[in-house]
């Protein structure tokens, strides 16, 4: 264990990172160093996967000294620019009603959470949630599923202590947010300098500006701008309290009031600093790994081998 005590939010970030140890092809889980050791599930976590084409939807459910942790696996950006539009378009879907969830939510995320929520509820209940606090977390798409999954856990009479997300895309409309935050009033959402994903689907006032920025990206910019323009009538909004992680040059400081306009500007600046290499710029800003923003902004450096 690291010499510096690990804060709860850091433990949850590590749980998100170790959830990527679930193989998306065969559903097998392998611990991810050093993060699995920080979380220290005891016994080992239950691995929840969808079936067939839904196998990509997955999470870990386990217990440690903090309580019960439900950690949803997310998605990571592709390694080639030509694949980026196909990856990004998954975050853009028309909102719809979704069973017990309030308001309108992303239709794709609605399908994804419904493909795995029943075994998640069963796995949580097997760990005695009446005697253990329940925390729900996720990175990237996993952050969106964490919000939906936490609400559905409460409808199954499981009390959720807190939800903490990292790099979550927007999940629903204002009615969803209002209904959700009545049930989950203390959610925290971490968003990182230069990361595009927490800004999508964007709210109407920023669609034009964000589209103009991404249109400048070589080769794929116009295609990305067209994807962003699809959201102009959807009214997606974020949920929870913002913990924005500033750049490395600002010491990964936490800002709880970074405006959407400033985040759009940060995305453009990060893109320019990376010579408009969108794969590098977005991949680094979106990663939940040692030496990148999400881990550096939520964890002491000792977690990744530092001295403090």
N, C-alpha and C positions, 0 to 999 in steps of 0.2 A: 504494500500500500504506500502511496506517496506520503511524504512527511507533513505536508500541509493538509488540513481537513478539507474534504471535498464537499462543496455546497450541494444542496439538493438539485438545483438546476443543472449543475455540471454532471451529476450522476445521471440525470435524465438525458442530457446531450450524449453521454457515453452509451446509454441504452439505445438511443437512436442509431448511433454508429455501429453498435454490435448487432442491431437488427439487420444490417446489410450482410451479416453472416448467413442469412437464409438464402440458399441458392435458388434463384428464380426459375431454374429449369427442373430440378428434382425435389425442391422443397426441403432439402436437408440443411441442418444448421451446424455451423462451425464457429466457435468463439473467435472474436476479432480482438487482437492485442493492440494497445493495452486496455481497450475500453471494457471488454468483458470482465477483466479483473477488477476494474473500478466499480462496476455495477454489482458484481459478486452475488449473482442469483444463487440461492441455496434453498432447496435443490435446484438443479438446472431448469431452465424455463421450458414451458410448453411452447411448441412451435405450431402456429396456426397458418394454414394456407388455404386459398381457394382451390377449386378443382378445375381441370381442363384449362380453358383459356383464361380462367380467373386465378390460376396459380400465382400470377404476378402479385396478387393481393395477399399480404402476409404480415404477421406480427409475432412478437414474443410476449408471453404472459408469465411472469415469475415473481418471486418474493425475495426481498433482501432486507437489510436492517431498516430501511425507510418504510417498507410496507409492500404492497402489491404494485408492480409496474407493468403497464400495457404499453409496448413500444412498437409502433407501426413502421414497417420498412417503407422507404420512399423510392424515388427514382433519381438517377444521376444524369447529367447532360451527356449527349453522345460525344464521341471523339472526333467527328468529322463535321465540317460546316453544313454539308449537303443534308445531313440527317437532322439538323437542329429544328427546321420547321416542323417536321413530323413529330418530334419530341414535344415541342412547345404547343402544338395544336391540341395535345391531350389536356392541357390546362384550360382550354377554351371550349365550353359547352353551354348550351342554353340552359338556364335554371328551370327547375321543375319542382312540383310537389313530391315529397318523398316520405310516405308513410307517416310515422309519428313525429317526424322532424317539423319544426315550425317554419313558416314562410316558404321560400323557394330556394333550392340548393342546386349545385352543379350536378347535372344529370349523370355524368360519368362517375363522379364520386359517390352518388347515391347508389348506383349499381354496385360499385366496388365494396362499399361498407356492408351492403346487404348480403354480399357473397360470403362474408366471414363473421358477421356479428354473432350468430348463434353459438358457434364454438368458442368465441371469445367470452361471451357471458358465462358459458359453462365452465371455462377454465378459471375465470376470476372467482366464481362462486365456490369452486373446489378449494380455493386458498383462504376461505373464511374472511370475506370482506367486512363482516360485522366486527371483527377483532383486529383488522389491519387497514390502514389508510390506503386508498387506491389512487394512483397517479397515472395519467394517460399522457403519452408523448408521441411525437413523430417528426420526421424531417421530410421536407419537400412534399410530394403527394401524401406521404405518411402523416404530415401535419394536418392536412385537410381531413384525412380519415380519422385522426385522433379527435378532432372536434366533433365530427359526426358520431364516432363511436362512443365518446364520453356521454353525449346526450342520450344515446340509445341505452347505455348502461344504466343511466338513472331511470329510464322507463322500465327497466327490468329490476328495479328496486335495489340497485347497487349505488351506494353513496360514493361520489367521486370527490376526493379531497382537492385536486387541482389538475388542470391541463396546462402543459407547457409545450409549445410548438417551436420548431426551427425551420425557417425558409418555407413556411406554408403558403401556398397560393390561396387566393380568396375563395371562400366556400359557398357563400349564399348572399341573399339580398338583405336589405335593412330589416324586413320582418323576421327573417331567420336570426339575424344578430340580436334583435330585441328579445325574441323568445328564448334564444340560446343563453343570453347573458343573465336572464332571470334565474336560470337553473344552474349555470356555471358562471358565477360572478367574478371569479378571480383568475381567469386564464391569463397567461403571459405568452406573448408571441415574440420570438427573437427574429429580427430581420438584419441582414448584413449589408454593409457598404458595397455598392456595385451589383447587388443581386437583383436580377429582374423578376424572379419567380414570385416574391411577395407582392409585387405590383400587378399581377395578372390574376384574372381578367381585370383590366384597369377601370376606374370610375370614369364616367363620361367626360368631365372637364379635362382629363389628362390624356385621352385617347389620341387626339390630334398631335400633341407635343411628343408623346412617346413614339407614335408612329413615324413622325418626322425624324426622330433620332435614329430609330432602327433602320429606316430606309437608307441611311448613309452607309450601312454595313456592306462591304463588297459582296457581290454575287447573289446574296440571299436577302438583301435588305428589303426590297419591294415585296417579296413573298411574306416576310415577317410582318411588315406594316399592314398587309391585307388581313393577316390573321388577327392582329390587334384591333383593326377596324370592326371586326365582327361583333365586338362586345359593346358597341355604342348604345344599345338599348337594354342592357342586362342588369345594370345597377348592382354589381358585386361590391361588397364591402368587407373589410377585415373584422375579425372578432378578437376580443381580449385587449390587454394593456400592452402597448408597444415597448419593446426593449431593442432599440436600434443600436447595432454595433458599429462604431466609427472605424475608419481605416487604420491600418497598421501604424501609419505616421502619427495618428492621434491616440496611439496606445490602446486601441480596441475599447475605448471608453464607451459606456452605455448612455445613450440619449433617449429619454422617454417621451420626447416631443418632436421627433424629426418629421417634418411635413412631407406629404406625398410629392409636392413640387421639388423639395430638396432631394428626395430619393431619386426622382427622375433625373435630376442634375447629377447626382452621384453616379448613377448608372452610365450616363454619357461620359463623365470624367474618367471613370474606370475603364470604359471602352477605349477612349482616346489614349489613356496611359498604356494600354496594351496594343496600340497600333491597330485598333479596330479588328483585332483577332477575337471574334465573338466566342469561339470555343474556349480559348484560354481565359478570357476575361470572365465569362459566365461560369465556367467550370471552377475556377479558383474562388469566386465570390460565393458560389452555391455549395461548395464542399463542406461536409462535416467531418473533419479530419485534423490531425495535428498540423500546426503551423498555418492554419487558415482561420478566417474570421469567426465562424460559429463556435469552434472549440476554444479559440483564444479569448473570445469575449465572454464565455460562460464558465471557464475552468481556470484554476491556477496552473501555472506553467509546469508544475511538478507532475501533472497528469501525463504530459507528453515528454517527460524526461528533463524538464528544466529544474531550476534550483529554488524557485519561489512559488 
